[in-house]
Amino acid sequence: MNTPITRKFQRGAVSLAVTLLILFLLTAVVQAGLSLSSGVNRNAVDTDDRAQALLIAESAAERAAARFAGGAACDAGTTSSSIGETSVSMLGSGMASISYVSYTSGVCVVSITGSTTSGSGSLVRGASRSIQASVVSTANSVNASQFVSPTATSGPISGLTHTVAAGTTMVLVNLAWKSGTSCNQTWSVSTLSFTGSDGNTYSAVPASLLYSSPSSNCNGNLNRIWAQTFYIMNPPSGGSLNNGVLNLSIGSGSTFGNKFYLLVGYIDVSDVLMSGSTPVLTGFGIGGSDTGNPIAPSVTTNSTRYSLVVDNIGLASNGNLASFDASVCTGRTAAWNGKGNMVGQGTYCPSVAPGTTVTMRWPSQGSDYAISGVAVPASSAGLPSGGRVRTKGGGVQGWREIVQ
């Protein structure tokens, strides 16, 4: 039989057990809450680290594009002039590595890993993301070109058109034409204007002097060749320049004649050095009758800026446009050409170093010729963050993440 003391002891033991159980449950709940909270925090940090690592990789892709445009070789070399970089400090607590993958037709493919760290001591955490990016330093597709043979015998030539690449701040318009009336006539462009897709009028401004073959050497077909480069500022980006009208001043009573041909090429560029509202351009060119010597005008680029250098050549009908000397600059690319009782072609050097004298050397053509061109300095100086004039398609062409 239980005594009152025994029953009282039993009730006390039960109360203690219940109290301990409650304390255990409370402790378990608190620990679970702390663990859940810590897990949420860790997941948030991990997500932030992964997002930062991808941003670092994207930034490194822009860096690779800038270095490629600035002359870095797209190869597996280990020197500072190669595209690869083993360890690059980025903004914040991030690092990036860039390695060569392949090079085909002006497109450099690189593999990039961006990584970041957070926390300190035993709580250091981090993440990495890898992408494969294609970068280009010049146009990855030929810009539009036009060949025009007017049916009218005089007056303005109309119908020139050009689609403008997105991000374009200046369009270079390169003209080469052949007169067909008299070698002694002086032809010149009086006006050149386009109606933009936005309804505004865009006037082209001469970027180089007018160059022509000399009348004294004009051949028996009365063919005299002319060349000049123009520019248009702030065109309708991503739109078009329509119904362009070229007015040629050829003297009273003159006609185009049946031997008139016009070749027109366009190059879209951005990141151009400006002096107020006027681009800082250096035009060059020559005209003559080829007697066996190379056609070789020269231009010296801005002393502190990388430059785009463009040439624009026209030849009489008996000309045979031979290849240019590709050694004059890295990445020289043909941009437009045409043939129809005359031949013409334009090329550009995408990223010429500051203070460099470039000779746009064409071999002897055996024809009367005229060549014009322009050097366009970049808006910013120095590498790798700037120092390039981008043509259509320049920069990061695209990228995809490599799943690890």
C-alpha positions, 0 to 999 in steps of 0.5 A: 500500500502506498503511503502519502509520502510515496504518492507525493514522490511519484507525482513529483517525478512525473512533473519533473519528467514532463518538465524535462520533456517540454525543455527537450522539445523546446530545445529541439524546436530552437535548434531546428529553427536555428538550423533552418535559418542558417540554411536559408542564409547559406542558400542566399549567400550561395545564390548571391555568389553564383550570380556574382560569378556569372557577372564576373564571367560576362565582364571578363568576356567584354575584357577579352573582346576589348583586348582582341580588338586592341590587337591581342592574338587569338591563340594558345600562347602564354605571353601578354599579347595572347588572348588568354589570362590565367588570373584577372582581378575583377571588381569586388572579391572576384577573379576570372580566367580566360583561355583560348578555344579556337579561331575561325574567320575573325571570330575568337572563341574563349572559355571563361571562368568567373569565381567569387568568395564570401565570408571569412575564416572557417566560414569562407564560401564561394562559387564559380561559373564558366561560359564560352564566348565568341568575340570579334574585333571587326564586322562579322558580315560584309556591310551593304554595298551598291552598284549604280548605273543611272539611266538619266543623262544628267541630274541627281542620282537617287535610290541609295539605301543602307540599313544601319546596325544597332549602336551605330554613331557614325556611318562612313559612305565611300564613293567611287565613280567613273565619268563617261563624257570628257576627261577634262571635266571636273566632277564633284559631289555637291550634296549627298543626303538620305531620308532616315526611317525616322523621317529626318534628313541626314546629310553626308559630310566629306571626310576626305578630299576628292581624288581623281585620276589626272585628265592628262592620263585619261585613257581612250575610253574617256574614263576618269576615276573619282573617289571620296569618303563621307560620314553621317553622324547619329543615324537612326540606330537599327533603322535605315537611310532611304532614298539617298540622293547624290548630286554631282556637279559636272558643269553646265550642259554636261551629261553622265554619258553611257560610261558612268558607273558608281560604287557605294560602300557603307561602314557602321562604326561606334566609339568615335572620338569627337571634338564637340559635335564633329568627329576627329577624322584624318582623310587621305588619298591619291589619284593617278595613272598606274604605270607599274608602281604600287598604289600606296597612300599613307596615313598616320593614326592619332598619337594616343588612340587606336584607330579604324583605317578605311580605304576606298579604291576605284579603277577604270574598266581595264583594271583588274583589282589585285589583292591588297598587301595584308601585312599592312595591318592586323585583320584587314578585311574587304568590306565592299566591291563591285564591277560593271565597266569599272572595278572598286573595293574598300577595306578596313584595318579595325584596330591600328595602334596609336601613332602608326603610319599605315600604307594602304598598299595595293599592287600595280593595277595597270589602270587609271585609279583614285583612292580615298580613305579616312582614319577614325580614332577611338573615343577612349584611350588605353587598353583593355577597357577602351581604345577601339573603334567598333564596326558592325558586329564588333565586341562579344558576339554571344556566349553560353554557360558551360554546365559543370 
